[in-house]
C-alpha cells in the first residue's frame, strides 16, 4: 500500500559529528580504586532481554572501574532529574584528566554523587551504590567486552562496548503498573532522553501499539531465572528481596 500523498521529499546528505538521535540517559555507578563511588552520565546504551550494551571511552574512569571490578548499577533518571544529570556534565573521575577530555573542557570531580545532589544507597548484589532519586536502578555484572572499530588503526582501542547482565531491577512504586507485580507503566515512566547533546522528556503516547498485543511474559529469558539464585552466582548480598 502506498501513501495517498504523492509528494516525495528527497533526502539531503549531511555529515554530522555525532549520531545521537535519541536514547535514554543512564547514570552509571561504579567503584573507584580507593573504594569511593563514581557516577557517570552516558547514553550509548541499549537493552536486549536482561543484557545491556554500554559504549564507553576506553580511558574513562567508568571503563577502568568496570574492567577492574566487573560490577555497576544502571540508574535511570526521569525527566524531573535533568538538573542532576547536567551538574555532572564536563566532569570526570579520572585524575589527571585525560588530554582528550581536557581539550573539551572536562575537570576532575571526586564526589560525583555530591556534585549531582543525589543520594548514594547500598545496592543489594553489587558494590557500587544506587542513586536513590532515580526511579529505576538495575544492578549488573560484566559478562563480556567487545572492542569497537578494530578495523580502523586510528580508532582502535578508543571505545569498548561492555556487555553487562542485569541481576536486580529495582523501581519506585509510582512507575509500577497497577495490578502487576513485574511490569512498568509506560504512561507513568518518563525517561530522560539525550538527543544531539540536549536533554528531552517524552511526549504523550501517540497510539496503541500492535506490538503490545504480545504478552510481556513471552519475552522472559533465562537471565531472569538466573538472577534469582544469589544474584546470578557472583558475590551476591541477597537471594530474593
BELQUI-V809869 format. One record per pair of residues at least 24 apart in sequence whose C-alpha atoms are under 6 Angstrom apart, sorted by the first residue. I is the first residue (numbers start at 1). J is the second residue. Records with the same first field share a line. If there is no record, write none. Layout:
# BELQUI-V809869
I = J, J
This chain:
# BELQUI-V809869
20 = 195, 196
21 = 195
22 = 194, 195
23 = 193, 194
24 = 192, 193
25 = 192, 193
26 = 75, 76
27 = 75
28 = 73, 74
29 = 72, 73, 128
30 = 72, 128
31 = 128
32 = 65
38 = 112
39 = 112
50 = 165, 166
51 = 164, 165
52 = 163, 164
53 = 162, 163
54 = 161, 162
55 = 160, 161
56 = 159, 160
57 = 158, 159
58 = 158, 159, 160
61 = 93, 94
70 = 141, 142
71 = 140, 141, 142
72 = 128, 140
73 = 138, 139, 140
74 = 137, 138
75 = 136, 137
76 = 134, 136
77 = 134
78 = 190, 191, 192
79 = 190, 191, 192, 201
84 = 116
87 = 116
88 = 116
124 = 237
125 = 236, 237
135 = 171, 172
136 = 170, 171
137 = 170
138 = 168, 169
139 = 166, 167, 168
140 = 164, 165, 166, 167
141 = 165
167 = 227, 231
